[in-house]
Amino acid sequence: MIDDWLSEAERVPSISSLLKEFRDKRDRSAQPEFHYHPLGFTYANLAREGRVAIRLHVWSELTRAQEPVWDIHDHIFGFLSLVMAGRSHNECFEFEPDSEGDVGLFKVDYDEHASVLTSLGRLGYLRKTEECLIDAGELYAITANQLHRTTPCAPFVATLLRTEQHAGKEAVVIGSTQHPFSVAYRREQVDSVASDTLFNRLISEIEVAHNRTTDARYSDAESGSE
């Protein structure tokens, strides 16, 4: 299934093929299950084969980040992300260990409905290494264990991620040195009515963004031929 979705050139589904997939799933029984993420978006796991998975992330008025908002983190997988609607701002960081540092490392453990952050007792400072804005139709990549932060730059942002898990160190989150030793966040499922509304809004927003991108490319091509 995943190989059918992934092009050799981009290694992620095209937006037009995704629109067809999503339109075919307008019936609620065929829609993916959305869950609330602690960082203020909803997510759905669309497919998995071995170490490779396809995930959908959506930022909208439906969600708010849980407190405390510790949004700089890494992953045990690398990923390629396609922005399907809206605009994202991505920042990358390096953690520089220092016993006098103003931030700390927290490891992440998961159970069925929550993620629990536990202090590793390691302090340090953060140094931003790069940042970029990604518009609808554009791709960006993050390697495994790269500290980063993604921020939506529009009221509605949807991204599609192709993740590939790697063996290595555990995932970490950057947290405050003033906070308790352990912090728990909920990961609850979105109810069926809200999920249905979100899914139909997703299709509408992707269609608008796709048409806008297509029109812009056509206009550029016309200008280049003059």
Buried (B, 14 or more C-beta within 10 A) or exposed (E): EBEEBBEEEEBBBBBEEBBEEBEEBEEEEEBBEBBBBBBBBBBBBBBBEEEBBBBBBBBBEBBEBBEBEBBBBBBBBBBBBBBBBBBBBBBBBEBEEEEEBEBBBBBBEEEEEEBBBBBEEBBBBBEEEEEEEBBBBBBBEBEBBBBBBBBBBBEBBBBBBBBBBBEEEEBBBBBEEEBEEEBBBEBEEBEEEBBBEBBEBBBEBBBEBBEBBEEEEEEEEEEEEE
